[in-house]
């Protein structure tokens, strides 16, 4: 019978020693406007959970949703125009 403690050192020792690579950090930077827009949308939706939404809340959620869509569009358009490997 194997104990969990014997396996735990193998799992956690390797998984905590890694730093994000430069490519991963660059990908996060590229996606940051979308991440911020999604957080803003989530905040607007959370504000309307425990009370009835008034006109201002509805506008806030709609604007935040539009920002998410615009950020997704921009990220998708940028991904389609980027060339890697020295392509022209």
C-alpha positions as CSV (number, residue, x, y, z in Angstrom):
1,X,0.0,0.0,0.0
2,X,1.4,3.4,-1.0
3,X,0.9,6.4,1.1
4,X,0.0,9.8,-0.2
5,X,3.0,11.4,1.6
6,X,5.4,9.3,-0.4
7,X,4.0,10.5,-3.7
8,X,3.4,14.1,-2.6
9,X,7.1,15.1,-2.7
10,X,7.4,13.9,-6.3
11,X,4.4,16.0,-7.4
12,X,5.0,19.2,-5.6
13,X,8.8,19.4,-5.9
14,X,8.7,19.6,-9.7
15,X,5.5,21.6,-10.1
16,X,6.6,24.5,-7.9
17,X,10.1,25.0,-9.3
18,X,9.1,26.4,-12.7
19,X,8.8,30.0,-13.6
20,X,6.7,31.1,-16.5
21,X,8.7,31.3,-19.7
22,X,9.2,34.5,-21.7
23,X,6.7,33.3,-24.3
24,X,4.1,32.6,-21.6
25,X,4.5,36.0,-20.1
26,X,4.2,37.6,-23.5
27,X,1.0,35.7,-24.1
28,X,-0.4,37.0,-20.8
29,X,0.6,40.5,-21.7
30,X,-1.2,40.2,-25.1
31,X,-4.3,38.9,-23.4
32,X,-4.3,41.4,-20.5
33,X,-6.9,43.8,-22.1
34,X,-9.3,40.9,-22.5
35,X,-8.6,39.7,-18.9
36,X,-9.3,43.2,-17.6
37,X,-12.5,43.5,-19.6
38,X,-13.8,40.2,-18.4
39,X,-13.0,41.1,-14.7
40,X,-14.9,44.4,-15.2
41,X,-17.9,42.5,-16.7
42,X,-17.8,40.1,-13.8
43,X,-17.7,42.9,-11.3
44,X,-20.7,44.5,-13.0
45,X,-22.6,41.3,-12.9
46,X,-21.8,40.6,-9.2
47,X,-23.1,44.0,-8.3
48,X,-26.6,43.1,-9.6
49,X,-26.8,39.7,-7.9
50,X,-28.3,40.6,-4.6
51,X,-30.5,43.5,-5.7
52,X,-32.8,44.3,-8.6
53,X,-30.9,45.8,-11.5
54,X,-31.7,49.5,-12.2
55,X,-31.0,51.4,-15.4
56,X,-27.5,52.3,-14.4
57,X,-26.6,48.6,-13.6
58,X,-28.0,47.5,-16.9
59,X,-25.9,50.1,-18.8
60,X,-22.8,49.1,-16.8
61,X,-23.2,45.4,-17.7
62,X,-24.0,46.2,-21.3
63,X,-20.9,48.5,-21.6
64,X,-18.7,45.9,-19.9
65,X,-20.0,43.2,-22.2
66,X,-19.3,45.4,-25.2
67,X,-15.7,45.9,-23.9
68,X,-15.2,42.1,-23.6
69,X,-16.4,41.7,-27.2
70,X,-14.2,44.4,-28.5
71,X,-11.2,43.0,-26.6
72,X,-11.8,39.6,-28.0
73,X,-12.1,41.0,-31.5
74,X,-8.9,42.9,-31.1
75,X,-7.1,39.9,-29.8
76,X,-8.4,37.7,-32.6
77,X,-7.4,40.3,-35.2
78,X,-3.9,40.6,-33.8
79,X,-3.5,36.9,-33.7
80,X,-4.4,36.6,-37.4
81,X,-1.9,39.3,-38.4
82,X,1.1,38.2,-36.4
83,X,3.7,36.2,-38.3
84,X,6.3,34.0,-36.6
85,X,9.5,32.6,-37.9
86,X,10.5,35.6,-40.0
87,X,7.6,35.3,-42.4
88,X,6.8,38.5,-44.4
